Amino acid sequence: MSKSISRRTFIKNGLRTLATVTGLSVGGGYYAHNLEPKWLEIKHNFISHPLIPKGFDGMKMIQFSDTHLGFQFQLSDLQAIVEKINQMDPDIVLFTGDLMDEPNKYNAQNEIPPVLNQLKAPLGKFSIFGNHDHGGYGSEIYRDIMEKSNFTMLQNNSARVSLLSAEEIFLTGVDDAMLGKPDFEKALSGIPKGGFAIMLSHAPDLADISSTYDIHYQISGHSHGGQVQIPLIGALVTPPYAEKYTEGTFDLGSLTLHVNRGLGTTRLPYRFLSRPELTIYELRAE
């Protein structure tokens, strides 16, 4: 027959359990607020396709996204990311939206271009609009900052990336799906048939539309990977247009999609099981 538990032992065990749960909660909160948001992951993706010209074999693009300056991510963090990107010696730099969390309330707007201008990319720097770039009457603020930072804005238009050999690939970008007006027909109008095309779309779920066009790869952000993920459940919250494709690489038949988890946070200053990400894309000519 088992012993009965005394009132004192019961209270003692209860307090010990409460202390353990509280400790784990506090420890987890500290990790999610102070550690994981700074624990950068660098992913390396290879883009292989018959339409990639031989001269582009080995060409390197680096994507950064969703900095949300002014919330948890600060200018000093941006400076560190710029230095990290330069160390990896990219040919092209891509920014896929949400530079500032609230553009019209961010007081250090003039300090951003001197930092972004340090990025070195001999074949160009390209950017698109995210929903936060349009939000808070920020559209022109964001455009002005990126143009002063020598980024080419892709808002329903395309750009040709060419080599001295006359070989070329095409980067195209659509406007944000939430607060902008994405126009695929307009974005792709300057790309000749048979040209290798990479789509920049802040919203990853637009990949289902991209896959109906002659687009071969889509690069997106927006989701933050859910920002907080619960084991066995998944992302706690996913924003509109990032509910189907939340993070990672997806094979959609003729189109490949990669969703970058971004660098900053929004709404809640936490990341859990969703580390900030830089993505390297290396082209391979088949």
C-alpha positions as CSV (number, residue, x, y, z in Angstrom):
1,M,0.0,0.0,0.0
2,S,1.5,3.4,-1.0
3,K,2.2,6.0,1.6
4,S,-0.1,9.0,1.8
5,I,1.5,12.3,1.0
6,S,1.6,14.8,3.9
7,R,0.3,18.3,3.5
8,R,3.8,19.7,3.9
9,T,5.3,17.4,1.3
10,F,2.4,18.2,-1.1
11,I,3.0,21.9,-0.7
12,K,6.7,21.5,-1.0
13,N,6.5,19.5,-4.2
14,G,4.0,22.0,-5.6
15,L,6.3,24.9,-4.9
16,R,9.2,23.1,-6.5
17,T,7.1,22.4,-9.7
18,L,6.0,26.0,-9.8
19,A,9.6,27.2,-9.4
20,T,10.7,24.9,-12.2
21,V,7.9,26.0,-14.6
22,T,8.6,29.7,-13.8
23,G,12.3,29.2,-14.3
24,L,11.8,27.6,-17.7
25,S,9.4,30.4,-18.7
26,V,11.8,33.1,-17.6
27,G,14.7,31.3,-19.3
28,G,12.8,30.7,-22.4
29,G,11.7,34.3,-22.5
30,Y,15.3,35.5,-22.1
31,Y,16.4,33.2,-24.9
32,A,13.6,34.3,-27.2
33,H,14.1,38.0,-26.5
34,N,17.9,38.3,-26.2
35,L,19.6,35.3,-27.8
36,E,17.8,33.9,-30.8
37,P,17.1,37.3,-32.4
38,K,20.9,37.8,-32.6
39,W,21.7,34.1,-33.6
40,L,22.1,34.6,-37.3
41,E,21.8,31.6,-39.7
42,I,23.4,31.8,-43.2
43,K,21.7,29.5,-45.7
44,H,23.4,28.5,-49.0
45,N,21.1,27.7,-51.9
46,F,22.1,26.6,-55.4
47,I,20.1,27.8,-58.4
48,S,20.6,25.4,-61.3
49,H,18.8,25.8,-64.6
50,P,19.5,25.2,-68.4
51,L,18.6,28.9,-69.1
52,I,21.4,30.3,-66.9
53,P,24.2,31.4,-69.2
54,K,27.6,29.9,-68.7
55,G,29.1,33.2,-67.8
56,F,26.9,33.4,-64.7
57,D,28.1,30.0,-63.4
58,G,29.2,30.6,-59.8
59,M,27.6,34.1,-59.6
60,K,26.6,34.8,-56.0
61,M,23.5,36.7,-54.8
62,I,22.9,37.5,-51.1
63,Q,19.4,38.3,-49.8
64,F,18.6,40.1,-46.6
65,S,15.0,41.0,-45.6
66,D,12.6,42.3,-42.9
67,T,15.0,44.3,-40.8
68,H,12.1,46.3,-39.2
69,L,14.4,49.0,-38.0
70,G,13.2,50.8,-34.9
71,F,11.4,47.9,-33.3
72,Q,14.1,45.5,-32.0
73,F,16.6,45.7,-34.8
74,Q,18.7,48.9,-34.7
75,L,21.2,50.7,-36.9
76,S,24.1,49.0,-35.2
77,D,22.6,45.7,-36.1
78,L,22.2,46.8,-39.7
79,Q,25.9,47.9,-39.7
80,A,26.9,44.4,-38.5
81,I,24.8,42.8,-41.3
82,V,26.3,45.0,-44.0
83,E,29.8,44.0,-42.8
84,K,28.8,40.3,-42.8
85,I,27.5,40.5,-46.3
86,N,30.6,42.3,-47.6
87,Q,32.7,39.5,-46.1
88,M,30.9,37.0,-48.3
89,D,31.8,39.0,-51.4
90,P,28.5,38.9,-53.3
91,D,28.0,39.9,-57.0
92,I,24.4,41.0,-56.3
93,V,22.6,42.1,-53.1
94,L,18.8,41.7,-52.8
95,F,16.6,43.4,-50.2
96,T,13.1,41.9,-50.1
97,G,11.2,44.5,-48.1
98,D,10.2,45.9,-44.6
99,L,13.2,48.1,-43.9
100,M,11.6,50.1,-41.1
101,D,8.9,49.0,-38.8
102,E,7.1,52.3,-38.9
103,P,8.7,54.6,-41.6
104,N,7.0,57.8,-40.6
105,K,8.0,57.4,-36.9
106,Y,11.6,56.3,-37.4
107,N,13.8,59.3,-36.4
108,A,17.1,58.1,-37.9
109,Q,16.0,57.9,-41.6
110,N,19.0,60.0,-42.7
111,E,21.4,57.6,-41.1
112,I,20.3,54.5,-43.1
113,P,21.8,55.4,-46.6
114,P,25.4,55.8,-45.2
115,V,25.2,52.3,-43.9
116,L,23.6,50.6,-46.9
117,N,25.9,52.4,-49.2
118,Q,28.8,50.4,-47.8
119,L,27.3,47.3,-49.4
120,K,29.6,46.2,-52.3
121,A,27.9,44.4,-55.2
122,P,29.5,44.8,-58.6
123,L,26.4,43.6,-60.6
124,G,24.0,45.7,-58.6
125,K,21.8,46.1,-55.5
126,F,18.0,45.6,-55.9
127,S,15.1,46.1,-53.6
128,I,11.3,45.7,-53.5
129,F,8.4,47.0,-51.3
130,G,7.1,45.2,-48.3
131,N,3.9,46.0,-46.5
132,H,5.7,48.0,-43.7
133,D,7.4,50.1,-46.4
134,H,4.0,51.2,-47.6
135,G,2.5,51.5,-44.2
136,G,2.5,54.7,-42.1
137,Y,2.7,56.8,-45.3
138,G,6.1,55.4,-45.8
139,S,6.2,54.6,-49.6
140,E,8.1,57.7,-50.7
141,I,10.3,57.6,-47.5
142,Y,11.4,54.1,-48.3
143,R,11.9,54.7,-52.0
144,D,14.0,57.8,-51.2
145,I,16.2,55.9,-48.7
146,M,16.8,53.0,-51.1
147,E,17.6,55.2,-54.1
148,K,20.0,57.2,-51.9
149,S,21.6,53.8,-51.0
150,N,22.1,53.0,-54.7
151,F,19.5,50.2,-54.8
152,T,17.4,49.7,-57.9
153,M,13.8,49.6,-57.0
154,L,11.8,46.8,-58.6
155,Q,8.1,47.8,-58.3
156,N,6.2,46.0,-61.1
157,N,9.2,46.2,-63.3
158,S,12.4,44.3,-64.2
159,A,16.1,44.8,-64.6
160,R,18.6,43.2,-66.8
161,V,21.9,41.9,-65.3
162,S,24.5,41.6,-68.0
163,L,28.1,40.6,-68.4
164,L,30.8,41.9,-70.8
165,S,30.2,38.7,-72.8
166,A,26.6,40.0,-73.5
167,E,25.1,37.1,-71.5
168,E,22.2,38.2,-69.3
169,I,19.7,37.2,-66.7
170,F,16.7,39.1,-65.5
171,L,15.5,40.2,-62.0
172,T,11.9,41.3,-61.7
173,G,9.8,42.5,-58.8
174,V,6.2,42.9,-57.9
175,D,4.7,45.4,-55.5
176,D,3.6,44.2,-52.0
177,A,0.5,42.1,-52.0
178,M,-1.0,43.6,-48.8
179,L,-0.7,47.4,-49.3
180,G,0.6,47.7,-52.8
181,K,-0.7,46.7,-56.3
182,P,1.3,43.7,-57.7
183,D,1.1,43.6,-61.5
184,F,2.8,40.5,-63.0
185,E,2.1,41.4,-66.6
186,K,3.8,44.8,-66.2
187,A,6.7,43.4,-64.1
188,L,7.5,40.8,-66.8
189,S,6.9,43.0,-69.9
190,G,10.6,43.7,-70.3
191,I,11.8,40.1,-70.2
192,P,12.4,38.4,-73.5
193,K,11.2,34.8,-74.1
194,G,13.9,32.4,-73.1
195,G,15.5,34.7,-70.6
196,F,16.2,33.3,-67.1
197,A,14.0,35.2,-64.7
198,I,14.1,35.6,-60.9
199,M,11.1,37.1,-59.2
200,L,11.4,39.2,-56.0
201,S,8.1,39.2,-54.1
202,H,7.8,40.2,-50.5
203,A,4.8,38.0,-50.1
204,P,5.8,34.3,-50.6
205,D,2.2,33.0,-51.3
206,L,2.3,34.9,-54.7
207,A,4.4,32.0,-55.9
208,D,1.2,30.3,-56.9
209,I,0.8,33.2,-59.5
210,S,4.5,33.3,-60.4
211,S,4.3,29.6,-61.3
212,T,1.9,30.4,-64.1
213,Y,4.4,32.6,-65.8
214,D,7.9,32.1,-67.3
215,I,9.5,32.7,-63.9
216,H,12.1,30.2,-62.8
217,Y,12.9,31.2,-59.2
218,Q,11.1,33.3,-56.6
219,I,12.8,35.0,-53.6
220,S,10.6,36.2,-50.7
221,G,10.5,37.3,-47.1
222,H,7.6,38.6,-45.0
223,S,6.8,35.6,-42.9
224,H,9.7,35.8,-40.4
225,G,9.3,32.0,-40.4
226,G,6.4,32.6,-38.1
227,Q,8.8,34.4,-35.7
228,V,7.7,32.1,-32.8
229,Q,7.2,28.4,-33.5
230,I,5.7,26.0,-31.1
231,P,7.1,22.4,-31.2
232,L,4.8,19.9,-32.9
233,I,2.4,22.8,-33.8
234,G,4.5,25.2,-35.9
235,A,4.3,28.9,-36.5
236,L,2.3,30.8,-33.9
237,V,1.2,33.5,-36.2
238,T,1.7,33.9,-40.0
239,P,0.8,37.1,-41.8
240,P,-1.5,37.3,-44.8
241,Y,0.2,36.1,-48.0
242,A,2.7,34.0,-46.0
243,E,0.3,31.4,-44.7
244,K,1.0,28.7,-47.3
245,Y,4.7,29.1,-47.7
246,T,6.2,30.1,-44.3
247,E,10.0,29.4,-44.6
248,G,12.5,27.4,-46.6
249,T,12.6,26.2,-50.1
250,F,9.7,24.8,-52.1
251,D,9.6,23.0,-55.5
252,L,6.5,24.2,-57.4
253,G,7.2,22.4,-60.6
254,S,8.6,24.9,-63.1
255,L,9.3,27.4,-60.2
256,T,11.4,27.1,-57.1
257,L,10.5,29.4,-54.2
258,H,12.7,30.3,-51.2
259,V,11.2,32.1,-48.2
260,N,13.8,33.9,-46.0
261,R,13.0,34.3,-42.3
262,G,14.2,37.9,-42.2
263,L,16.4,39.6,-39.7
264,G,14.2,41.7,-37.4
265,T,11.0,41.2,-35.5
266,T,7.6,43.0,-35.4
267,R,4.7,43.1,-33.0
268,L,6.5,40.9,-30.4
269,P,10.3,41.3,-29.8
270,Y,10.8,37.5,-29.8
271,R,12.1,34.8,-32.0
272,F,11.8,31.1,-31.1
273,L,12.8,28.3,-33.3
274,S,12.9,30.8,-36.1
275,R,16.4,32.2,-36.3
276,P,17.2,35.4,-38.4
277,E,18.5,34.5,-41.8
278,L,20.8,35.6,-44.6
279,T,20.5,33.6,-47.8
280,I,23.3,33.1,-50.3
281,Y,22.2,32.0,-53.8
282,E,24.8,30.6,-56.1
283,L,23.9,30.2,-59.8
284,R,24.9,27.0,-61.6
285,A,24.8,26.8,-65.4
286,E,23.7,23.4,-66.6
